[in-house]
Amino acid sequence: MTLPYPHIQSLSAFARVTPPSGAPRPRLTFLGTGYLGATYAICFAELGYEVIGFDVDEAKIAKLAGGEVPFHEPGLNELLRKNLASRRLRFSTSYEEVAEFGDVHFVCVGTPQRANGMGADLCYVEAAVSELAPHLTRKALIVGKSTVPVGTAEWVEELVEKHAPAGLGVEVAWAPEFLQEGFAVEDVLRPNRIVFGAKSEWATGMLYAAHDGIFDLAVTEDREVPVVVTDFATAELVKVAANAFLATKISFINAMAEVCEAAGADVTQLSRAIGYDPRIGNRFLQAGLGFGGGCLPKDIRAFQARAQELGAGEALRFLHEVDLINQRRRQRVVQLAAELLGRKQGPAGPDLSKARIAVLGATFKPNSDDIRDAPSLAVAGMLARAGADVHVYDPQGMENARRALSDLTYETSMDDAVRGADLVCVLTEWADFRNADPVALGEIVGARRVIDGRNCLDPALWTSAGWQYRGMGRPRVEA
């Protein structure tokens, strides 16, 4: 096992960093208890830190304090209850309490797309920093973890200088997050890399001290945790650059799916073949309905907007096409539905009136209840606007989906959703749907027609059970 800090010749400088509170380890706070902040707060308590999770939303804090995570993430509820019981973890709506308690304050608030443009809305970042800073009474480190436009950390420094009491020496750093929904607990406890953007030795030492629990766990498991210590701008760019690359890779294979559909080729075979090339790899190379969620879509748009402000807009022009490809795949499902149902395309699109369509999946990915920019739910809405009677089922996302699109019919099981359906659309690759029995489902549908929006079904298995099958970027397969 090598040292967890391979780029540092000596750890002595950082070993001498003492938390301003005088506690043996830094006391940590996480401002914002949405998906990001709540996950980090719970997992860092699991690593042995004293932690406060903060939010202005009293209902959310009450739920967390009562032992209930307000979103679905495998394994997180159990860790929440365990660490509440240990008293290492608590939740608060008081900036005063947070300021008095914490040595390192992680800013984990949302940075949504602006209502009037593609850029990121930083109002929540501004509010968190501006409200916390006046209550600080000793030196502290404010660490940005939210995904932000490059240049935000410098702006946060200005906010701290404006609002914090003079002479405390409060510093700012940036440490982007790399969580994958459905795998977030593992991503916090066993990250594949950690990035620190810091200006001083003290800030860097505090960041290491705040992550020692991760490094200690890695030592016990004989793993390495790569650490990159860099400047503010690079640290801010790491997350958006990573998301831009992943979005580009997904849209690339979906562009190939468009070509495959025109040429009669099979994009799943194409993807498999090029994925064997180690320079390319097969991850994020599965063609289908495209990407969604609370990160990739808004992050690539904010990245373009910021690059334009910096005079580097031409460098990211390709991301506009990445976004367009992603949107086209949603429309393609509606086109396939019309083809399978024998409906003609009109000037305003196909008329799907009187067609009962089952949509399996409402979340943007499995093992989550997140419906933000979910392609599956967007397609369900498009089918309904074309006149279809849409019946939706999702194992975790029903409540969120119902709040977002209330005019659809939501069922309590997969069987209820497909019963009497003229067409079944599998739009989120939940295991329940991937492993569904086409023979059994064929007995309760109105007609055996299926669109595999995630290319997660076995075409041969479904066609042998009498189904007309359509995949994304795959040849037509008839029963």
N, C-alpha and C positions, 0 to 999 in steps of 0.2 A: 504494500500500500504506500503510495507516495503522499506527500503532504497535500492537503486540500487546497493550498494556495501555491501552485507550482511556479507562478511568476514572481514570487517574493523570496529573496535570499534569506531573510531573517524575519521571524515573527515577533522578535522582542519588542519592537516599537509598538505593535498593536496589542501585545499582551499587557502593556502597562496602562491601556485605556481603562479608566474607571468611570462607571455610569454617574452622571451628575447627581442622581438621587442617593448615591451611596449604596445601592442594592448590589448584591453579588453579581447579578446579571442585569442587563438593561431591562427596564420595564417598558413594555410595548403597548402602543395604542393603534387602533385601526379606525380611521375616520371614514365612515360609510360602511354599512353592513349589508350591502347588496351581495351579489354572487361573489365578487372579488374579496371584499373586506371581511365578510362573515367567514368565508372559507379559510382565509389566512389567519384570522383571529383564533379560530377553533384549532387549526393545525399547529400554530405556534404555541398555544397553550399545551397541546399534546407533546410538544418538544421540550416542555418544562419551563417555559417563560411565564411570568405574570403578565396578564393581558387584559386590556379593556377594549371592547368593541363599542364604537360610538355611532349614533345616528340621530338625526332630528326627527325621524319618524317614530313616534312613541309606540304605535301599534307593532311595528317591526321589532323594536327593542323588547317590548313585553313578550312577544312570541319567543324570541331567542332566549331571553332570561328564563322563560318557562320551559326551556328544553326542546323547542321545536324550530327546526330550520325552515324558513319561509319559502324555500324552493327545493327542488329535487336534486340531490347529488348523492350517489351511492356512498354509504359509510359515514356520512357527515353527521347525521342525527345521533348516532351512537357516540361519536367523539365529543359532540356538544354536551351531551348529558354527563359523560364521564368527567369532562374538565370543569363543568359547573360544580359537580360534586366535590372535585378536588380543591375548589376555591381558587384555582389559578386563573380562572376566566370569569369575567363579569361584563355586564353591558350597561351603558349609561346614555342619557340624553343631555348630560351636563358638560359643557366645555370647561368649566372651572375644575371639575373632578378630573377630567382627562389631562388638563394642563398640570395640575398638581402631581398627578401620578406618573406620567410618562417621561422616559428619557428619549425614546425614539417614537416619533409620530408618523405613521404611514398613511398617506392620503390615497384612499381607494374609492373615491366617488366616481360617478358616471361622467362620461364625456360624449354625450350623444351628438348626432348630426344636427347642425343648426336648422331651424325651421325654414329659414330663408336662404339656404345655400348648402354647399357641400362641406364646409368647414366644421370643425369640432366646436361645440359649445362648452366653454370653460367656466361657466357661471358657478358650477358646483365646486370646482377646484378653488375658485376665488373665495367663495363663501366659507369653505372649510378652513382655509389658511387665515383669512381675515378675521374670522370669529375665534379661532384658537389662539393666535399670536398675542393678543392683548392680555390674555390670562396667564401666560407663561411667567414664572417667577425665578427661573434658573436657566442655565444653558441647556439646550435641547437640540435634537436633530430632526428636522422635518423632511421626510422622504417621500417623494412622489412615486406611486406605483401605478396610477391610472395611465392609460394610453393617451398621449397628448401630442400636439404638434411640436416639432423641434423649435426650441426657443422658449418653451414654457417654464423650464427650470429657472432661467435667468429672471423671468417675470415674477416667479414665486419668490425669488430672493428679494426683489423690490417690494413685494407685498409684506414680507417679513420685516424688512427694514422700516417700512412705513407704520406697521401696526404693533410690532413687539416692543416692549419696554427697552429703552436705550441701555446699552452696557451689558446685556446678558450674553451676547456672543452667539445667538441662535444661528445655526447653519442649516443649509439645504443640501440635499443629495437626491439622486434619482436611481431607482432600482426597479426596472420594468418587470411585469408579471408575464408568465407564459402558460397560463392554465388552459387545459382542454376540458370542456364540460363533459361530465361522465367519468373523468379520470383525474379530477382536480385534487383530491386528497393525496394521491400518489405524486402528482406534479409539485405539490408544496413540500412534502416530506422527502421526496427523492427527485429533485429537479435535474434536468439534463444539462443545465448551465445556470449560472447566476451572473448578473451584470450589475456593477456598481458604477454610477456616475458621481464623482465626488471631486472637490477642489482641495481638501486639506487632509493631512495625515490623521487628524482627530476624527473627521467625518468618516474616513475609510476604516479606521479602527473601530468606530462605533458600529458601522455596517457589518464588519466581521463579527463583532461581539453579538450583534442582534441575529446573526445566522449561525452561531457556533453550534446550536442544537442540530442543524442540518448536517454540519460537518462531522459532529460527533457520531451521528447515526451512520453516516457514510463510512467512518472508520470501523465501526462495529460490523458493518456488512461488506468490508473490503471493497469499497467502491471509491471512485474519484468523482469529485464535483468540480468541473471546470469553472473558474472564476475569471471574469474580465473586468478589470478596473480601468475606467476610461473617463473621458470628459462628459459634461452634461449633454452636448448635442448628439454625440455618438450613442450614449445610453438611451436617449429619447428616440433615436432613429431605429434602434435594434428591433423593437416590437413592430413598428409599422412596416419596416422593411421585410421582416419575417412574414407578416400577414399578407403583404403585397406579393411576395414570392409564392406563398401557398395558394392564394387566390388565382394567380397567373397559371400555376400548374393545373389547378382544377379546371379553369376555363380553357386551357390548351386542350386537354383531353375531351372536353365537351365540344370544342371546335372540331376536333377530329371525328367526334360522333356525328356532327352535321355532315361532314364529308362522307363518312361511312354510310349514312342514310341515303345519300345521293348515289353512291357507287355500289350499294348492295354488300358492303363489307361489314365485319363484326368488330365493333370498337373494343369489346372485352378481350378478344384475341389480340388485337393490336396493342392494347394497353399491357397485356401480359408479356408480349414479345419485347416491347421497348423497355419495359420495367426491369428486365433482366440485365440491362446495361447498367453497371454500377454508377456511371456518371449521371444517370437519370433516376433510377430507383422506382419502386412501385407504390410508395406511399403517396396519398392524395392524387392518385392517377386512376381513379375509378369514375368513369363517365356516368352521368345520371341527370338528376334534376338541378344540380348546381349547389352553390354554397349559400348560407344564410346565417342567422344568429346575430348576436349583439356586437360582434367584433369585425369580422372581415368586410362586410358591405360598407359600414360607415367608416372604417379605418382607411380603406383604399380611396374613398372619396375625400376624406379629410387630408390624406397624404397628397393627393393631387392639388387640393386647394392651397395647402401650405407651400408646396413647390412653386405654384404659380405666384404666390406672394413673394417668394424668395428670388424670382426671376429664373427658376429652373423648371418651369412648367412643361417644356418640350421633353424633358427627360422622362416624364411619367405619362406622356400622352397615351402610351399603350394600355395603361390601366383603365382608360375610358372604354376601350374595346373589350377588356376583360369583364367589365361590368355589363356591357351590352350582351356578350355571349351568355353570361349568367342569367340575364333576364329572358333571353330568347328560349332557353330550355324550358322555362315555365309555360310559355305559350305553345311550345311543341306538344306538351301533354294534352292541351285542349284540341290541337289539330289531330292528334292520334285518337282522341275520344270520338271526334266527329267521323273519322275514317272507320273506326270499328263499329260505330252505331249507324253508319250509312247516311250521315247528315251532310248536306251541302254547305260549302263555305259561302257566306254572303259578304257584302261590303263591310259589315260590322262584325264579321266572324261567323262561326257556325251557330245554328239554332239547335240547342239541345233540349228544347222544351219537351216535357213529359218523360224525359229519360231519368230513371233513378240511378244515381251513381254513388257507389260506396268509396269513400276516401279513407284509406288506412294510414294514419299518421298525421299529426298536426304540428309536432315540434320540429325544429330545424335539424335535429339529429337524435338518435336513440339515447337512452339513459339520461334524459334531461326533460324538464317541463318547460323549457325555454321556447317560446313561439315568436321571438323577435325576428322579423324579416324571414320567417320560415317559408321556404319554397312550397312546402306541402300545403300550408294553410293559404298561401297566396293562390295556388292552383285551385284549391277548393272554392275560394271566392270567385275566381274567374269562371269556373264551371257553373256556379250558381248564377252569375250574371249572364251567362249564355242560355239560361232558362232551365238548367238541370235541377232536379230534386236531389240535393247532396246530403248524404248521411256520413258523419265523421266519427271515427273512433281512434283514440290514442291512449296508450297505457298510463301516461302521466300528465299529458298536457291539456286535458279536457277543460278544466276550469279557466285556465289562461286563454285558451282558444275561444271559449264561449264569450268571455269578456271582450275579445278582440273582434269576433265576427258572430254576432248574436243571431243572425238570420239563417244560419245553417241548422241542420238537425244533428244533435249529438247523441250517440248511442252509448250504452254501458258495456258493450262487448263487441268483439270482432264479428261474431255470428249475427248479432242484431244489426250491425252496420251493413253486412253483405246480403242479408235476407231479402229476396225479391229484386236484387240489383240487376240492372241491365249491363252494368259495367263496374268492375272493381279496379281501383287505382291504388297501388302500393307506393306511397310517397315518402315514407320514413322507414328506414331499414331496421325496425325493432325485431328482436329475435322471434317474438310471437308471430310476426308476419312472414319472416324468412322461412320459418319452420312449419308454416300452416299446411294442413293436409288438403291438397287441391281436390281430392275425391270427395271428402266430406263437405267442403265448401261448395262444390259443384251441385250437391244435393239441395242446397237451400237458396242459391242465387236464382234470379230470373233468367239469366243467360250467362253462359260461360265465356266471358270476355275479360281479359286482364291487361292492364298497363303496368309494367314493372318500371316505375320511375327511378329506381335506384339500382337496377340491374342486379338485384339481390336474390332473385328466384331462379330455379332450375327450369329453363324453357322446356326441356325434354319431359320432365316430370309433369309439368302443367299441361302440355299438349297431349300427352298420353292419357291424361284424365279428361280430355275432351274440351280443353280451353283454347280459345283464340288468344295468342300471346303477342304482345308488342313490348319490346324493350327500347331503351334509349340508345340509338346508334347501332342497333342490331337488325339483322334481316327479319322480315316477317316470318312468323311460324304459325302455321294453321294446324288445327286438330286433325 
